[in-house]
Amino acid sequence: DWTGLRWDVSDPLFQNLEFADFTPKTFTYTPPAACPGPWSKVVFTADFTVTAGRQYDRTAAFYLGHASIYYGTTAEPRSTLSPSWHVERDVTDLTAIFTSSQTGEANIGNFVGTYNGVVYNGIIYANAALEFYPSNFRNPAPRTPDMVIPVNGTGGDAGTLNTTTDTISQALNLPQNVESV
């Protein structure tokens, strides 16, 4: 039972970010001073809205320290419908990246303009935060990795694999006392 144990980060990851182009938006993260850990659970939350108009669904990819904390798809608006929705993702397994200040990136590439005579005018807005649940006797902190090492495409994004021979790789120097990978 997590009731009464939630501690929201006092400063969300970002608020009211507008996605009306293909430029990734950056944000900064600082661990919550009011809830320093260890945490029994960490939850990523986001709220999205697309203005009424014409737009296709778009891919949403949010990263913290180049590690993916959310990957999903947006809704499509209608001429008189502006959809809003809420998502949550348990990111406790990524606890190691939440213990230090990080730079983050929010990417929802969204074309707003006219293409082949068709006007695309649905603008996407998003808010995101991390919710931290402190550990206690009834809800102890789970065992989580000491390190999170993102493996991404060029530029730190998820990367694109177009053929069966495309790869994304990364060389690592692991400590000699590794127990599990």
C-alpha positions in Angstrom: 0.0 0.0 0.0 1.7 3.2 -1.2 -1.0 5.5 0.1 0.4 8.4 2.1 4.0 7.6 1.1 4.3 9.7 -2.1 6.9 12.5 -2.2 6.7 14.6 -5.3 9.9 16.2 -6.6 9.3 19.8 -5.7 10.6 20.9 -9.1 9.1 18.8 -12.0 11.3 17.8 -14.9 9.6 20.3 -17.1 6.3 22.2 -17.4 4.2 23.2 -20.4 6.9 22.4 -23.0 5.7 23.1 -26.5 6.4 20.7 -29.3 5.8 22.5 -32.6 9.1 21.5 -34.4 11.7 18.8 -34.5 14.1 20.4 -32.0 14.7 18.4 -28.8 14.0 20.4 -25.6 16.5 20.1 -22.8 15.8 20.3 -19.1 17.8 19.8 -15.9 17.2 17.5 -13.0 18.4 17.7 -9.4 17.7 14.9 -6.9 15.0 15.8 -4.4 16.5 17.3 -1.2 13.3 16.5 0.7 13.5 12.8 -0.1 17.1 11.9 -0.6 16.6 8.1 -0.8 16.9 5.3 -0.6 13.5 5.0 -2.4 11.1 2.1 -2.4 9.7 3.3 -5.7 10.3 6.0 -8.4 7.5 6.8 -10.9 7.8 8.9 -14.0 4.6 10.8 -14.7 3.6 13.0 -17.7 0.6 14.9 -18.9 0.1 15.6 -22.5 -2.3 17.8 -24.5 -2.6 18.3 -28.3 -4.5 21.4 -29.5 -7.5 20.9 -31.7 -6.7 20.8 -35.4 -5.0 18.5 -37.7 -2.0 16.4 -36.7 -0.6 12.9 -36.9 0.4 10.9 -33.8 4.0 11.5 -32.9 6.7 9.6 -31.1 7.6 10.9 -27.6 11.0 10.0 -26.2 12.3 11.4 -22.9 15.8 10.8 -21.6 17.6 11.6 -18.4 21.4 11.3 -18.6 20.8 9.7 -22.0 18.9 6.9 -20.4 15.3 6.4 -21.7 12.7 7.2 -19.0 9.7 7.3 -21.4 9.0 6.2 -24.9 5.5 6.3 -26.3 3.1 7.8 -28.9 0.9 10.9 -28.8 -2.8 11.1 -29.6 -4.2 12.6 -32.7 -6.5 15.6 -32.4 -9.6 16.4 -34.4 -10.8 19.8 -35.7 -12.9 20.2 -32.5 -11.2 17.8 -30.1 -8.1 18.6 -28.1 -7.1 15.3 -26.4 -5.3 15.2 -23.0 -3.9 12.2 -21.3 -1.7 11.1 -18.4 1.0 8.4 -18.3 2.9 6.8 -15.5 5.9 4.5 -15.7 7.7 2.7 -12.8 11.4 3.7 -13.3 12.7 2.3 -10.0 15.1 0.1 -11.9 16.9 3.3 -13.1 17.4 4.6 -9.5 21.2 5.1 -10.1 20.6 8.0 -12.5 18.3 9.8 -10.1 21.0 10.1 -7.4 22.9 12.9 -9.1 22.1 16.0 -11.1 21.5 15.2 -14.8 20.7 16.9 -18.1 17.6 15.6 -19.8 16.0 15.7 -23.2 12.4 15.7 -24.3 11.8 14.9 -27.9 8.5 15.0 -29.7 9.2 15.9 -33.3 6.1 17.6 -34.5 5.6 19.4 -37.8 3.4 22.5 -37.6 2.8 24.2 -41.0 1.6 23.5 -44.5 2.7 20.5 -46.5 1.3 19.7 -50.0 -1.5 22.1 -49.4 -2.5 20.5 -46.0 -2.3 22.5 -42.8 -1.0 20.7 -39.8 -1.7 22.8 -36.7 -2.0 20.5 -33.7 0.6 21.6 -31.2 1.6 19.2 -28.4 2.3 20.4 -24.8 3.8 18.2 -22.1 4.5 18.3 -18.3 6.7 15.6 -16.7 7.8 14.8 -13.1 9.3 12.1 -11.0 7.5 10.9 -7.9 9.7 9.4 -5.1 8.4 7.0 -2.5 10.7 6.8 0.5 11.6 3.4 1.8 10.4 2.3 5.2 9.9 -1.0 7.2 6.8 -1.9 5.2 8.2 -0.8 1.8 11.9 -1.4 1.7 14.1 -0.1 -1.1 14.4 -2.9 -3.8 17.8 -4.0 -5.0 18.6 -1.9 -8.1 21.7 -1.6 -10.3 24.6 0.5 -9.1 25.0 1.9 -12.6 22.8 2.6 -15.6 24.7 2.7 -18.8 22.5 3.8 -21.8 23.2 2.4 -25.2 21.8 4.9 -27.7 22.0 5.9 -31.3 24.1 8.9 -32.5 23.2 12.1 -30.7 22.0 10.2 -27.6 18.6 9.3 -29.0 17.0 5.9 -29.3 18.6 5.3 -32.7 17.1 3.9 -35.9 17.8 0.4 -37.2 16.6 0.3 -40.8 18.0 -3.1 -41.9 18.8 -6.5 -40.4 22.5 -5.6 -40.4 22.3 -2.2 -38.7 23.6 -2.1 -35.1 23.9 0.2 -32.1 26.9 -0.7 -29.9 28.9 0.8 -27.2 32.3 -0.2 -25.7 32.4 -0.4 -21.9 35.1 -0.7 -19.2 33.4 -2.5 -16.3 34.8 -2.6 -12.8 36.6 -5.8 -11.9 34.2 -6.4 -9.0 31.1 -6.8 -11.2 28.7 -9.4 -9.7 25.9 -9.2 -12.3 25.3 -7.4 -15.6 
